[in-house]
Amino acid sequence: MASELLTTLTELGFEPSRAERALKATGGRSVDEALDWLEKNEDLPAEEDDKKQEEGNNNGPVPHAKASTPNHNEKKGEMAKGLKCADCGKFFKNNPLASYHSEKSGHINFDEVEYEDKPLTEEEKQARLDRLREQLKERQLAKKKVEENERKVNEVIRRKGGKDMSAIKEEMKKKEMEKEIAQRKKDKLEDEMAKARARAAIAEDKEARARKAAFERSKRLGIPPQPEKAAKAPAAQKRMSPTGAKEYTEGRFQLRLPTAEGTVVVVTLEAHKTLADLAMAVAAHPDFLTHESRPSSCLRFSTTYPRKLFSHDEMRKSIKELGLLPSVALAVSYV
């Protein structure tokens, strides 16, 4: 921070030694305080002269002080040497100012010239200070403008980031709702299919009990029993459409995979295929392979309502024999 203030004062035209003295006296807090000090102490001698004067006061009068040669730079109207930039024509009273100009502009050609070192009048001093203060004010305004622009840019970035985050949260919430709705639909479909199977099983059981009662009654009365019509018909035929005109040749399975997300896939098989074939189809399904890589022999199937787990022997039976036509919802599990 002190080096920046020193550079600023030097750039404004003050000698480096006097600028350092001003910063040291004001604690290096700001350029304003340094300018105030320089204005109030314009007539103070250089720091080297102060040290010599202090040494003289401590050690007594200096011998032959009257005969000593005075500093020619302090005399009014005496000639002094400075440096002039041959590239741009600017004049500098000392080497530090010329070096600073060279670093800033890249100019390297300087000529040593003489100039009349006249002290500034009070009006010139005041005009110089006013000019320096105006330059400092312009620098502060420019810096303030840059900071304000940066603040606006940061605010735009912050607001945009907030909007992006809100959009992401809204999208995630929307996806969660869609997933929940889809899951409710699947659960409802499974429940309806399970109830349909239960009603079919109850009707089948009722029909079987009615046939048995009729057989027992005919036996008691000595009447020959009537041949049972389609008593041994496959279960798939007993679950035909209400018209009884169509026999299903393939089955559609809605399968809930044993994953944390409860992924549901749909597989279609021909009526003569077995549950083992269904297990092989599940094991090769892409949605299953993304979570597991187990062989099909490790898979088992079950119904939700009524609750039934198909045994190892039933895995070798066709889906037609097991009465799983035309469609059914099954849960997949591991052995």
N, C-alpha and C positions, 0 to 999 in steps of 0.2 A: 504493500500500500504506500509506504514512504517513497519507494523508488518511482512509483507512478506520479505522486505529487511533485517530486523533484523534476521529473521529466516534463510535467505540465508547466511548472514555473520556468524552467530553462527554455522551453519552447515559446513561452510568452515573452522572452527577452531578458530575463534576469540572469546574472552571473551565477554559475553553479555554487560557488562558495557562499554567496549571499543568500541563495535559495536554501541551501542546507542549513545556514544559520537561522533563517526564518522558520523552517520546519522544526528545528531543534528547540527554538524558543517557544513555539506554540504546541509542542507535543506531537506534531505530524497528524493533527486531527482532520484538517480540511484545507483546501486552497484558499477559501475566503479568509480564514484566520491568518494564513501566511501572508496574503495580500495586505490585510490590515496592519500587520506587524511591519511589513516592508514600507508601507505608506508612512507610518508613525516614526520609523527609524531610518528614513532615507538619508539623513545627514550623519549617521553614526559611522565611525571609521571602520575600516576592514578588520576582520578578526585577528589578523596577524599584528596589526598596530595595537589592538587592545592587549594582546599578550605581552608585547614589548613594553607597553605602558605599565602593566601590572608588575613585570619584572623590575622595571626601573623604580617603581614605588617601593617594592620590597627590598631592593638592594641599595637604595640610596640614589643620589643624583648620578647620572651617567657622565663620565669625564668627557670634556670637549664636546658636549651636546650641541653647543652653538656652532661649532665648526663642522658638524656632521652635514652631509649633503642631503637636502630634502628630496623626497620622492617626486620625480618630475611629473608623474601622472596626476598628482594632487594640485599642480599649479594650473591656473587658468590659462587657456590658450596654448599650452605646450603640445607638441606633436607626440603622438603615440602610434604604435604599430598594431595593425590588425590583419585580418585575412579576408580576401575577396574571392568569391567563387567565380572561376573563369567560365563555368558552364551556364550560369544563370545571372551573374552579376550581383548577387546578394553580398552584403558586407557583414562581417562578424568581428566583434571586438576581441575575442579570445579563442583559444583552441577548442575548449569543450563545446562551445556553440557551433563551431565549424564542423567538429566531429559528429555532433548530433544531426546537423543538416546533411552531412554525407551519408549517414546511415539511413535517413528517411528518404532522400532523393536519389541516392546512388551516384551523386557527383563526386569526382575525385580530384579535380584540377582546381587548385587554390593558389592565389598570388599574395605575397606579403605587401601590404600598402601602409602608408602613413596617413593619419587623420588627426585633426585638431580635437584634442580631448577637452571640450568645453563642458563645464558642469551645467546641468539642466536648470532652467529657471523654475520658479514656483508654478507658473502657468503650464510649462512643458511637463513638469512632474505630474500635475493634476490631469492634464490631457492624456498622458501615458497611462496613468492608473485607470482613468475612465475607459480608455480603449481596452485595457486588460480586463476590466470588469465586464465590459460588453462582450468580449470574446468568451470569457468564462460563462456568462449567462447564456450565450448561444450554444456552448458545449452542453450545458446542463439541460437546456430545452431539447436539444437533439437526443441526448441520452434518455430523457424522460419520454420522448416520442417513441424511441426504440423499445423501451420497457413496456410502454402501453400497447404497442403492436404485438409484442411477445405475449403479453397478458391476454389479449384478444384471441390470438392463435391458440394458446393453451386452453382457453375457455371453450373455443369451438371444438378442439380435440376432446376435451372432457365431456361435453354434451353429446358429441357423436358417439363416444364410447359408451355413455349411459344409454343412448337410444339403441345401440347394437345389442347391449346386454339385455335390455327390456324385450327386444324382438326375439332374442334367443330363448329367454324364459317363456315368452308367450308361445313360441313354436313348440317348446318341450311340453308345456301344459296342454296344448292342442293335441299333440301326439299321444300323451297319456290318456286323455279323454277318449280319443278314437280307439286306442287299445282296450280301454275298459268297456266301451260299447261293443266292440267286436267280441270280447270275451263273454259278455252277457248274452249276446246272440248265440254264441256257440253253446253255452251252458243251457240256454233255453231249448235249442235244437236237440241236444243230447237228452234233456229231460223228456221232451215230447216223444222222441224215439224210444226211450226206455219205457215210458207209459204205454206206447203202442205195443211194444213187445209183451208187456205185462198183461194188457187186455187180451192179446192173442193167446197167451199161455193160459189165462183164466178160461177163455172160451173153449180152448182145446181140452182142458181138464174137465170142464162142465160137460162137453160132448162125450168124453170118454166115460164119465160116471153115468151119463144117461144111457149109453150103450150097454154098460155093465148091468145097470138096473133092469133094462129091457131083457137082457139075456137071462138074468136070474128069474125074472117074472115068467118068461116063456118056459124056463126049465121047470119051475114049480107047477105050471099048468100043463106040462107035457106037450107043449107046442114046439115044433122044431124051430130053432132060432133062424132068423133071417140072416143071409150072408152080409157081413159088414162091408159097406161100400167105402172103398178107399181108406180102409182102416189103417192100412200099412203104407199109405202114401207118404212120400217124403215131406218133411216139415216145410220145405220151401214151397211145395204146391199148396199146403194148407194156409200159406200166407200170401196167396195170390191177390190180385186186385179184386174189388167187390164183384165184378162181372164173372170172375173165375175163368176168363178166356185166355189169359196169358201166362206162360211159364217163363220165369226169368232165367236168362242164360249167363248173367254176370252179376257180381255184387259190388256195391260201393261202400267203402269203409272210411269213416272219419276217425282218425287215430290221434290220440293225445300222447305225445312223446314224453318220456321220463326226463324232461329237462327242467331247469329252474324256472324258465319262462312259460312252461306248459305249452310248447309249440304244438299246433294241430296241423296235420297233413291229411290229404285225401288220396286214397289208393283204390284203383278199380281192378278186380280180378274176375276171371271166368268162373262159372259156377262149379266146375269140376276141380278147381285148384284147392289145395289144402291150406290150413293155417300156417304150416311150415313154409309154403310158398309166399304167404303174406309176410311172414317174418323176414324172409330173404328180400322182399321188396322194400320193407322198412329199413333194413340194414344198409341197403344201397341207395336210399333216398338222400339227396343233397342236404336237406334240413337236419337229418339225423347225423350225417357224417361230419357236419360242422361242430357238433357237440361230443359225439362218441365215435368209437371205431370198434365196437364189440361185434362178435359174430352173431349170425341170426339164431344160432342154437341157444343163445343166452336170453332170448326174448320170449315173453309170455303175454297173453291177452286176457282181458277181463271186461265184463260189462258192469255198468254202474247200477242200473236198476232193471230187473232184480240183480243183486250182486252175484256174479259167477266168475270164477277163475278157471279157464280152460286148462285141462291136465295135459301131461306129456303125450298120452295116447290120443287125446282129441286133436293134438297138433297135426297128426297124420290123416285126419278125416277131412273130407272136402267141406267147403263152406256151404254147399247145398245140403249135405247130410246134417250139418250142425244147425241148419235153419237160420243162416245169417244172410238170407236174400230177402228183399233186393238191396237193402242198405242197413247199416248198423254203426253205432258209435262204440269204439273200443278204447280202453286205456292200455298203453304199452308199459310193461315193467320188466325188470331183470330177474333171472332165476336166482 
